[in-house]
Amino acid sequence: MEFTDSPLYTAVPMPIAKINRVYGCVYFCAILGLMYYRIHYMPSEGYVPWMLLFCAELGLAFQWVLEMSFRWRPVDRFTYPERLSKRFGRELPPIDIFICTADPDKEPPLDVSNTVLSTLAFNYPIEKLTCYVSDDGGSPLTFYALLEASRFAKSWVPFCHKYSIQQRCPEAYFSECYDNESDSSFTTEWENVKKLYEEMKYCINTSVERGIAPEHKYKEDYGLKEWKPEMTSRDHPSIVQILLERVKDINFEGHDLPSLVYVSREKRPGHPHNFKAGALNVLIRVSALMSNAPFILTLDCDMYANNCDALREAMCFFMDSPTGHQFAYVQFPQRFHGITKNDLYAHWTNFHIRHKGMDGIEGSTYVGTGCVFRRDVLCGSERQHSSSNSIKELISSSILSMEKAAPSKRLDEAKELAKCGYEENTQWGKKVGMLYDCAVEDILTGLSIHCRGWKSAYCCPKRDAFVGSAPVNLNDTLIQNKRWATGLLEIFASKYCPVTYGIRHTKLAQNMCYSYYFLWAPSSLPLICYGLVPALCMVAGLSVFPQISEPWVLLFLFLPICAYGQNALEFIYVGGGSLKSWWNDQRMWMIKGGSSYLFALIQVVCKLLGISKVGFEVTSKVFDSESGKRYEAEIFELGVSSVLFIPFSIIALINLMALACRIVGVMREGYSAMADMFVQVVMSSFIVINSYPIYEGMLVRKDKGRMPTSITVFSTLTAVLACSTASALSQSSETSILKN
């Protein structure tokens, strides 16, 4: 028997939390021991490298303390959508779906169409769904693709509902095998729907290849007449078109379809458009006029719905009578299709672990996609303190939204809301909607919501809710991480800094979690220092760690072994990764620290000094077949002359040269040459093993994905110069001592 007061979700502390706390106490004591050693045994001469390492160790220790906040109380949440269905039936609140795209060259229109189709077919009351697509590139190709998708939806949506299809992204579904071969009616319908999809796919791809929509579509009244020859992606008026309208448009079986609205906001040269945050704010205004659903789902254009019950999963939090009023948004994990078996570029596992950690405090961050919001929260409302009537209000809002005037009669008003000058002298981007002046508007918006007293939930259904595409080459991965690190540091340097602003509104642990993210960029300095100083000192014959015969050497071995061991345990048993994927993850942590984070730090410093501005770079979702094969074989893609490759290439080469010098020293001097530099040899060996893909790309590979010759030559010359300088300084110092 189902009770009306039974919870729609539960939160269970993870068992690993106890292990994390014991580990944290022990490791913190070891860090204090390290500090004592550095201070007590500081040499009287040659202390500069010692001090550099001491500062680096302080930085890494501070970063570890911040990271422990994620590990203190991680939780698992479990939802009960079957209880939701029994309790409310179809009386669920309406949801507006926001999908953003910006560049048809980097974000293929066919992928956008698949994402739209997957959301139109959600297992949710059809009359409660409206999908808005923001085309920030103002491309007629994207509009034409959505026009074709809206026609196919009349077959696709009823097909999914009729046969309870779980995978509702057409491209993903038709690439899999169907399992109803014994049902002849299903087989016939499946073949018909697939034929229609292939026709849609052909039309869209053909138009993209030609660079223009079919001419007859311009002549007919399909909305393409709004595009004029003089219009560009950066200079065009606002365009709002309704491609599917509830009641007016029906499927081939005579039933209603969800509404689908195309929006391209006005853009003019010299007028700030605030990137994705500005696009989302336009959608908030336009949707408020047309449907005004109390909940909003935000999605990236390549993040298709993989779980048809995802919206019901989210509603389990909002519709839970005792606690639902506390939640501002429900964040789903950001998962990716096409990831290699061992996640070569480390795209998601660690993020997943950290979200679970924040979920045990006040809730996870907003990551920009796969998130269901309360509309009133995005409009600046404070947290509700009573839930007595909240469920009734949500249900009644469903009736009110359906009684609004038909969206097709509001197009002129909607276009006014999408004009570039509408936000002047308003609070949009400051206190209302997505916040501006940051490259990561998602994290900033989530932080401001938490600071207003709201909580969030991290929902992890058994079947991934949304699946997107991730960068499949190293350069795009580093560009993406540089953009994130830049935006995060900008927040730390703004009025929203957790140290000054957040600490007054949220728990200390929550602020520590946010600070860990915000300080990604500065974390590059201790990483680079630890990657260079011990190796260069080894070339110079200078020991900066205890000898192998000294008891203190155990401390310097215990710290990295314990840290990496705990990280691997967490990665495998909490994140669900493999040992090899963990190895790839810690390798990418080193690469990003010596590249993306360093350039992000430089970029933000330049911005603060007024030297340059921070831009927004869209990573490509397109890759050729050759690079795709290398990616599937888990071979690093290095075939771009990118300045981002230089720092970690230099570090890798310096450590290789230092290790080679020490091996030569052991051959000449014997065991004593190893005893003095044991810890440094271990460190350089670890870096060299991690850097194998870099050496392979420089010296072995002949394919197009190898390291460009210019990067190899420059990095090699720089590494040789650094090692020669370290050796020369050492010899000069020895000569000076002998003279004295």
NORLINTA-V784275 format. One line per field, one symbol per residue. psi: psi as a letter, one per 20 degrees, with the letter a starting at -180 (. if undefined). burial: + if it has 16 or more other ideal C-beta (glycine too) atoms within 10 Angstrom, else -. A space follows every 10 residues. Layout:
BEGIN
psi = ???
burial = ???
END
This chain:
BEGIN
psi = ppqijqqirq pppphigggh gggggghhhh ghhgggghgh kpqhqkighg hghggghggh gghggghhhh ihmqqppprm hhhgghhicj mqqqpppppp qhoihhnphh gggggghhhh jqmqphijpp ppooniilph ggghghghhh ghhhhgghgg hgjlpgojog ghgiirpqkl hiohhggghg hghhghghgg gggghghghh jqqphhhhhr mjiiiipqhi qrijnqrqpo pohppqggpr aijjrqqqqp pppoqppqpi ppikchghgh hghggghhhg hlqiqpppqq ijnqpioijg hhghhhghjo hhihihphqo pqqnrqqjpr hkmgjmhhgh ggghghghhi ejqrrpjiql ppqpghgijj qrpqipjhjg ghhgghhggg hiirqphijj ggghhhhjqh jhipkrjpig ipapqakqim hgggggghgh ijiqrrqopn rgppgqpaqr pjqhghghgg hggghghghg ghjaijphhg ghhihrqghg hhgghgghkg ghihghghgh hgghghhhhi kppjrqrhiq hihhgihggh ggghghgggg gghgijrrhh hgghghghgg ghhjeghghg ggggghghij hrrpapppqq jpqrhghggh ghjlppojlp mphhigghgg gghghggggg ghgghghgib hhhhhhkggh ggghgggggh jghggghghg qirijrpqhg gggggggggg gghggggghg hhggghghh.
burial = ------+++- ---+-+---+ --++--+--- +--+--++-- --------++ -+++-++-++ ++++++++++ +++++++-++ +-++--++-- -+++++++++ ++++-+++++ ++++++++++ ++++++++++ ++++++++++ ++++++++++ ++++++++++ +---+-++++ ++++------ -----+--++ --+--++--+ +-++--++-- --+---++-- -+++-++--- +----+++++ ++++++--+- +----+++++ +++++++--- --++++++++ ++++++++++ +-++++++++ ++++++++++ ++++++++++ --++++++++ +++++++-++ -+++++++++ ++++++++++ ++++++++++ +++++-++-- ---+------ +--+--++-- +-----+--+ +--++-++-+ -++----++- -+++++++++ ++++++++++ ++-+++++++ +--+++++++ ++++++++++ ++++++++++ ++---+++-- +++-++--++ ++++++++++ ++++++++++ ++++++++++ ++++++-+-- -++-+++-+- --+--+++-+ +--++-+--- ++++++++++ ++++++++++ ++++--+--- ---+---+++ +-+---+--+ +---++++++ -+-+++++++ +++++++++- ++--++---- --++++++++ ++++--++-+ +-+++-++-- +---++++-- ++-+++-++- -++--+---+ ----------
END
